[in-house]
Amino acid sequence: MPLEYVSTLDDPRLDAFARLTDTQLRSRIEPERALLIAESGKVIERALEGGLEPVSLLMEEKWLEPLAPVIAAVEAAAPEAPVFVAPRDELARLTGFELTRGALGCFRRPALPTVAEAVAGARLVAVLENITNHTNVGAIFRSAAALGVDAVLVSPACYDPFYRRAVRVSMGTVFQIPWTRIGDDVRDWAAEGVPLLHDLGFATAAMALSDDSITLDELAALTGRPSRAAAPVEHGMVGGSTAAPGAATGPQPLALVFGTEGDGLAEATIARCDHTVCIPMDHGVDSLNVAAASAVAFYALRG
């Protein structure tokens, strides 16, 4: 593959790395030209494993040898994709470059699947409503990948999982977990989205503080999952919802819905879901950061 030495980041071939904003990289006007940036050798590897098409790499010369396997993998996927090699002092102009562990990768942004395609065969799905913090989005994806979540759905107003910081925080797991947008209405995605999940066979559980909230262990029992609590919970009517079939048929497909920091889930969303679920807490703490709460819920409800 071409090895291109550049003396300055002002080279127009480096626009994607040095000058284009994430909004410009998304290129909504011309989706076929949309790009994303992967930071570090590990994240670049996960992008390749996820089937993304590489466009180019950017690194300091000292990383050519340590990242030789990554370069070889990029060459195998796209033989014409250049490796740009820039001086250290120029790369230092890129905020946070030292945190990338050697390289930046530019990739074609893949087209998103339909909701039905994203959740095909899934038993546990996360739905993110209006989460407007890229760090939280990335952290939720990392927990989802580690703890057996099959897909992630994001509302129209939720921040982009392919945003540069979200990709970095997720350690590239955004390329491993199927995801897509759900609902068309920015103000009320659930009006369309929750019925769609029901039609696809999912029970829906809103993670929210409410007078009729049930615990994660109760939800596990209702949806046919093994409870991680010492005492079993009987199946039955909880919060107006009917018990799921027994373990013989496997766990009922379940979509966990998480809201943004501060405001939490919209009341209309909670009302449309089958269950409202909270995590019991001590010492007067009323809630967890949404990324932390998602990790607890994923672990409690994994198959």
Sequence and secondary structure as in RCSB ss.txt:
>XXXX:A:sequence
MPLEYVSTLDDPRLDAFARLTDTQLRSRIEPERALLIAESGKVIERALEGGLEPVSLLMEEKWLEPLAPVIAAVE
AAAPEAPVFVAPRDELARLTGFELTRGALGCFRRPALPTVAEAVAGARLVAVLENITNHTNVGAIFRSAAALGVD
AVLVSPACYDPFYRRAVRVSMGTVFQIPWTRIGDDVRDWAAEGVPLLHDLGFATAAMALSDDSITLDELAALTGR
PSRAAAPVEHGMVGGSTAAPGAATGPQPLALVFGTEGDGLAEATIARCDHTVCIPMDHGVDSLNVAAASAVAFYA
LRG
>XXXX:A:secstr
  EEE S TTSGGGHHHHT  HHHHH SSSGGG EEEEESHHHHHHHHHTT  EEEEEE GGGTTTTHHHHHHHH
HH TT  EEE  HHHHTTSTTGGGGTTEEEEEE      HHHHTTT SEEEEE S   HHHHHHHHHHHHHTT  
EEEE TTS  TTSHHHHHHHTTGGGTS EEE  S SS THHHHHHHHHHTT EEEEE   TT B HHHHHHHTT 
   SSS    S BTTB     GGG    EEEEE BTTTBS HHHHHHSSEEE    STT     HHHHHHHHHHH
H  
